[in-house]
Amino acid sequence: MFGSVVLDVAIGMVFIYLLLSLIASVVQEMLAAFMQLRPANLERGLRSLFSGDSLSAEMDLVNSIYDHGLVRGLYSDPLRDSNKIQSRFRKTMDGVRLLARRVIGISADKPLTITANPLLLPSYIPSRTFALALIDILNAKKETGEAAMSSIAKALAEHNNKAAQALLALATDAKGDVAAFEHNLEQWYNDAMDRVSGWYKRYTQRALIFLGLLLAIVFNVNSVRVARTLWLDRDARQAMVNAAESYTKEHTAPTNSKQTGATTVPADHEASANQSPVLSAEDQAAADKLVAKQAADEAKTLKDKMEQNVKAFDDVTSSALLPLGWKHPWHFYEDYYHASPKDAAFSAVTLAAGWLMTALAISFGAPFWFDTLNRFMVVRSTVKPQEKSKTDAGKG
């Protein structure tokens, strides 16, 4: 009996953490979309790939990559393509987004000069596109075959910096074969993108801790108090278990697809990579409409997710009558006002500890808590029948 109570309390706590993690994930996705963090993370990754160096004062490799026709087709920069004038409101909002990037430390150290609006850069560059663009940039004389590799190797040998050193090592390993050099560049780039994704996941982890603490305070989710209520209140405990069981049957596991720094590029963008970067007015208008529609659809999807997750959290906690929220905030002040200094200090420490526990739990992410909840439900399904059979045997 004691073991089943502990298990039910654990299920209730895990279910609360799952719902809060879902809300935090949607908020994090909204912030990432608003600030365009994945493109910024990719730009940082390219700077790191070349060790922050340019081959020469005239050639900034990152600028050259983004300005190459193969890559330029992956994104639209209306301010340069069509000489559009930005409204004052749009300029202000873009400034806020760029400032937010710098505050959270995810913007590149060196700004690009080839784009008027860095918020419009692509969130992913295919490895083959990167390799072909870089080979074309390095092959200034536009040689072919072995002559191309000889020209590239000579050009790299003239420079003494980390970027040239890395590229020359890859060119030497290719032994005069352009295809082998292309393969080496692709592998080098893919390895770098793995690190870029790792950076973004660490950022997401930090963001979820901050958002978790914010949600814990906004919803007043004190883990210590909630666990105590579930332990003492059998009806609340059973309501949470029933709600968790229904949820696991009706929902599939959430994913962390939005928490990577490099996302897959749409097929239409892949095709456009081989097109000219100069678009007609009609094509530019169509591209702008498509980007706006995609942004609107993504915003609506995130809004719907947020509403669903908040409603699910509110329904579950209300039905279980858990001590959450600020329904009677004046009681909080009255309790502290009338309590002795020692009791007030203990309550304050307990409240802070409960909020911090909630924040740390949310930082584990929704997929972790969904898997944990499923495991607990499986264990419960085996424990309960055994307890029932023992009770029936005792009665006999």
C-alpha positions as a printed Julia matrix, in Angstrom:
396×3 Matrix{Float64}:
   0.0     0.0     0.0
   2.79    2.4     0.95
   4.61    1.68   -2.31
   1.54    2.37   -4.43
   0.98    5.73   -2.69
   4.55    6.76   -3.43
   4.1     5.67   -7.05
   0.85    7.62   -7.41
   2.46   10.75   -5.96
   5.35   10.36   -8.4
   2.91    9.99  -11.31
   1.09   13.13  -10.27
   4.29   15.15  -10.0
   5.65   13.85  -13.31
   2.37   14.69  -15.04
   2.5    18.27  -13.75
   6.11   18.61  -14.92
   5.14   17.23  -18.32
   2.37   19.78  -18.84
   4.56   22.66  -17.68
   7.42   21.44  -19.91
   5.1    21.48  -22.91
   4.13   25.09  -22.15
   7.79   26.07  -21.68
   8.76   24.39  -24.97
   6.15   26.36  -26.9
   7.28   29.62  -25.3
  10.89   28.78  -26.19
   9.87   28.05  -29.79
   8.07   31.39  -29.96
  11.16   33.22  -28.73
  13.39   31.32  -31.17
  11.08   32.2   -34.07
  10.82   35.83  -33.01
  14.58   36.32  -32.69
  15.49   33.91  -35.53
  17.94   32.12  -33.28
  18.69   29.18  -35.56
  20.03   31.39  -38.39
  22.13   33.28  -35.81
  23.45   30.0   -34.45
  24.39   28.84  -37.96
  26.25   32.1   -38.6
  28.17   31.61  -35.35
  28.95   28.07  -36.45
  30.43   29.23  -39.75
  32.57   31.81  -37.95
  33.83   29.06  -35.68
  34.43   26.73  -38.64
  36.89   29.21  -40.13
  38.32   30.01  -36.68
  37.06   33.57  -37.04
  39.66   34.29  -39.72
  39.38   35.62  -43.25
  41.78   34.5   -45.95
  42.71   38.11  -46.54
  41.5    41.63  -45.9
  39.6    41.44  -49.18
  38.03   38.02  -48.62
  35.81   37.31  -45.62
  34.9    33.65  -46.11
  31.6    33.8   -44.2
  30.46   36.85  -46.15
  31.54   35.18  -49.38
  29.61   31.99  -48.54
  26.38   33.84  -47.77
  26.8    36.03  -50.86
  27.45   33.13  -53.25
  24.68   32.38  -55.74
  24.18   28.83  -54.46
  23.59   30.03  -50.9
  21.98   33.34  -51.79
  19.07   31.45  -53.31
  18.26   29.97  -49.9
  17.05   33.26  -48.45
  15.41   36.48  -49.47
  16.69   39.92  -48.52
  14.04   42.32  -49.85
  15.96   45.41  -48.73
  18.78   44.56  -51.12
  16.83   42.66  -53.79
  14.12   45.24  -54.3
  15.48   48.34  -52.53
  12.44   48.4   -50.27
  12.21   50.96  -47.5
  11.53   49.51  -44.06
   8.88   51.11  -41.9
   9.96   52.72  -38.63
   8.03   50.09  -36.64
   9.7    47.24  -38.52
  13.12   48.78  -37.97
  12.39   49.12  -34.26
  11.2    45.51  -33.95
  14.22   44.21  -35.86
  16.46   46.23  -33.57
  14.81   44.67  -30.53
  15.25   41.18  -31.96
  18.94   41.76  -32.75
  19.52   43.25  -29.3
  17.85   40.23  -27.69
  20.23   37.99  -29.64
  23.22   39.8   -28.2
  21.81   39.74  -24.67
  21.42   35.95  -24.66
  24.81   35.54  -26.35
  23.81   33.79  -29.55
  24.75   36.44  -32.12
  27.92   36.28  -34.21
  30.95   38.25  -33.05
  31.46   39.86  -36.46
  28.46   41.22  -38.42
  27.88   40.33  -42.05
  28.11   43.06  -44.65
  26.35   41.32  -47.53
  22.84   41.46  -46.06
  20.79   44.44  -44.96
  18.75   42.34  -42.55
  20.57   39.41  -40.82
  17.22   38.18  -39.46
  16.42   36.84  -42.94
  19.44   34.54  -43.25
  18.79   30.8   -43.74
  18.64   28.49  -40.74
  20.46   25.72  -42.63
  22.85   25.38  -45.57
  23.12   21.89  -47.16
  26.62   20.43  -46.93
  26.98   19.94  -50.7
  25.87   23.53  -51.34
  28.44   24.74  -48.84
  31.23   22.65  -50.39
  30.48   23.69  -53.99
  30.19   27.36  -53.05
  33.47   27.31  -51.11
  35.33   25.54  -53.93
  34.07   28.13  -56.39
  35.15   30.96  -54.05
  38.64   29.51  -53.56
  39.04   28.71  -57.27
  39.37   32.38  -58.25
  40.83   31.53  -61.66
  37.9    29.17  -62.39
  40.18   26.3   -63.35
  38.86   22.74  -63.76
  40.08   19.3   -62.74
  43.61   19.01  -61.32
  44.33   22.58  -62.38
  41.57   23.75  -60.05
  43.09   21.92  -57.09
  46.54   23.27  -57.94
  45.15   26.81  -58.11
  43.31   26.39  -54.8
  46.35   24.93  -53.02
  48.61   27.74  -54.23
  46.11   30.39  -53.15
  45.75   28.85  -49.69
  49.51   28.49  -49.24
  49.88   32.27  -49.63
  47.94   32.9   -46.4
  49.09   32.24  -42.86
  46.01   31.91  -40.66
  43.85   29.19  -39.14
  41.23   29.2   -41.9
  43.84   28.76  -44.64
  45.63   26.12  -42.57
  42.47   24.02  -42.2
  41.46   24.34  -45.85
  44.98   23.58  -47.09
  45.05   20.39  -45.0
  41.78   19.28  -46.6
  43.06   20.18  -50.08
  46.34   18.3   -49.54
  44.44   15.23  -48.36
  42.4    15.3   -51.59
  45.62   14.73  -53.62
  44.53   16.78  -56.61
  41.02   15.28  -56.81
  38.28   17.92  -56.78
  35.62   15.33  -55.87
  37.69   14.19  -52.89
  38.17   17.81  -51.81
  34.43   18.38  -52.05
  33.84   15.28  -49.91
  36.37   16.51  -47.33
  34.64   19.9   -47.14
  31.24   18.26  -46.72
  32.51   16.06  -43.87
  34.23   19.02  -42.22
  31.04   21.05  -42.45
  28.81   18.24  -41.14
  31.09   17.74  -38.14
  30.85   21.46  -37.43
  27.05   21.37  -37.69
  26.98   18.66  -35.04
  28.74   21.1   -32.7
  26.37   23.88  -33.75
  23.39   21.71  -32.83
  25.03   21.0   -29.49
  25.4    24.74  -28.86
  21.73   25.28  -29.58
  20.66   22.45  -27.3
  22.69   23.93  -24.46
  21.08   27.29  -25.09
  17.66   25.6   -25.02
  18.54   23.95  -21.71
  19.43   27.32  -20.18
  16.34   28.95  -21.66
  14.09   26.21  -20.25
  15.52   26.72  -16.76
  14.71   30.42  -16.94
  11.26   29.79  -18.44
  10.66   27.05  -15.9
  11.32   29.42  -13.02
   9.07   32.01  -14.63
   6.25   29.48  -15.07
   6.72   28.19  -11.52
   6.19   31.72  -10.2
   3.39   32.68  -12.59
   1.4    29.5   -11.87
   2.71   29.31   -8.28
   3.83   25.69   -8.7
   5.58   24.88   -5.43
   6.76   21.28   -5.87
   7.08   20.76   -2.12
   3.52   21.89   -1.43
   2.05   19.98   -4.39
   3.81   16.76   -3.39
   2.55   17.16    0.2
  -1.03   17.64   -1.05
  -0.83   14.56   -3.27
   0.57   12.55   -0.36
  -2.19   13.54    2.06
  -5.2    13.86   -0.29
  -6.26   10.52   -1.74
  -8.88   12.07   -4.05
  -6.39   14.55   -5.51
  -3.87   11.77   -6.0
  -6.39    9.53   -7.76
  -7.61   12.38   -9.98
  -4.05   13.08  -11.15
  -3.4     9.41  -11.86
  -6.63    9.11  -13.89
  -5.79   12.27  -15.84
  -2.25   11.03  -16.53
  -3.55    7.67  -17.72
  -5.98    9.34  -20.13
  -3.29   11.68  -21.4
  -0.8     8.91  -22.21
  -3.47    7.03  -24.15
  -4.54   10.05  -26.2
  -1.15   11.67  -26.94
   2.08   10.63  -28.56
   5.54   11.49  -27.3
   6.63   15.1   -27.97
   9.86   15.62  -29.89
  12.85   17.92  -29.59
  12.96   18.72  -33.3
  12.88   22.44  -32.61
  15.8    22.31  -30.22
  18.52   21.77  -32.8
  20.61   24.53  -34.2
  20.42   23.3   -37.78
  17.03   22.48  -39.22
  16.25   20.77  -42.5
  15.83   23.1   -45.41
  12.58   22.92  -47.41
  12.65   21.31  -50.84
  11.7    24.54  -52.6
  14.67   26.26  -50.99
  16.93   23.41  -52.1
  15.78   23.91  -55.67
  16.23   27.65  -55.48
  19.86   27.24  -54.41
  20.86   26.8   -58.04
  18.93   29.82  -59.24
  20.24   33.31  -59.77
  20.2    35.48  -56.63
  18.7    38.35  -58.65
  14.91   37.99  -58.72
  12.35   39.82  -60.77
   9.87   42.1   -59.01
   7.1    39.52  -59.49
   9.24   36.64  -58.17
  10.4    38.74  -55.23
   6.82   39.65  -54.33
   5.8    35.99  -54.53
   8.76   34.98  -52.36
   7.9    37.65  -49.8
   4.29   36.44  -49.66
   5.43   32.84  -49.21
   7.76   33.78  -46.35
   5.01   35.84  -44.7
   2.51   32.99  -45.05
   4.96   30.46  -43.58
   5.66   32.79  -40.65
   1.93   33.33  -40.07
   1.24   29.58  -40.19
   4.04   28.87  -37.73
   2.8    31.58  -35.39
  -0.76   30.19  -35.51
   0.49   26.67  -34.84
   2.48   27.82  -31.81
  -0.5    29.85  -30.56
  -2.8    26.81  -30.85
  -0.25   24.64  -29.03
   0.03   27.17  -26.25
  -3.74   27.39  -25.77
  -4.09   23.6   -25.72
  -1.27   23.07  -23.23
  -2.43   25.83  -20.88
  -6.02   24.52  -21.0
  -4.84   20.97  -20.28
  -2.81   22.2   -17.29
  -5.7    24.27  -15.97
  -8.24   21.44  -16.4
  -6.07   18.86  -14.68
  -5.03   20.99  -11.73
  -8.57   22.31  -11.21
 -10.14   18.86  -11.24
  -7.57   17.61   -8.73
  -7.96   20.75   -6.55
  -4.21   21.17   -6.28
  -2.71   24.19   -4.45
  -1.61   26.03   -7.58
  -2.05   29.55   -8.89
  -2.75   32.83   -7.18
  -6.52   32.54   -6.7
  -6.32   34.16   -3.25
  -3.05   36.09   -3.24
  -4.01   38.12   -0.15
  -3.88   34.95    1.95
  -0.21   34.72    1.05
   0.54   38.14    2.53
  -1.7    37.56    5.55
   0.07   34.31    6.38
   3.44   36.01    6.29
   2.21   39.08    8.17
   0.76   37.12   11.09
   3.44   34.4    11.22
   6.44   34.58   13.51
   9.73   35.63   11.88
  11.04   32.07   12.17
   7.94   30.53   10.56
   7.84   33.2     7.85
  11.51   32.58    7.0
  10.93   28.81    6.83
   7.89   29.28    4.58
   9.84   31.62    2.3
  12.71   29.14    1.98
  10.27   26.31    1.29
   8.47   28.36   -1.35
  11.72   29.31   -3.09
  12.96   25.72   -2.96
   9.66   24.48   -4.41
   9.81   26.96   -7.28
  13.45   26.07   -7.98
  12.65   22.35   -8.01
   9.88   23.0   -10.53
  12.2    25.06  -12.74
  14.9    22.39  -12.75
  12.32   19.7   -13.52
  10.95   21.67  -16.48
  14.48   22.05  -17.89
  14.6    18.28  -18.53
  12.06   18.8   -21.33
   8.71   17.32  -22.25
  10.06   14.16  -24.01
  11.9    13.12  -20.83
   8.82   13.51  -18.64
   6.54   11.8   -21.16
   8.83    8.75  -21.23
   9.1     8.77  -17.43
   5.32    9.0   -17.07
   4.84    6.02  -19.4
   7.32    3.96  -17.4
   5.57    4.8   -14.14
   2.2     3.9   -15.64
   3.56    0.51  -16.73
   4.94   -0.13  -13.24
   1.61    0.9   -11.7
  -0.31   -1.45  -13.99
   1.73   -4.35  -12.6
   1.75   -3.24   -8.94
  -2.0    -2.61   -8.58
  -3.19   -6.08   -9.67
  -0.66   -7.69   -7.29
  -1.92   -5.61   -4.37
  -5.53   -6.47   -5.22
  -4.79  -10.19   -5.39
  -3.02  -10.09   -2.0
  -6.01   -8.27   -0.47
  -8.44  -10.84   -1.83
  -6.24  -13.67   -0.54
  -6.17  -12.08    2.94
  -9.96  -11.85    3.03
 -10.28  -15.51    2.13
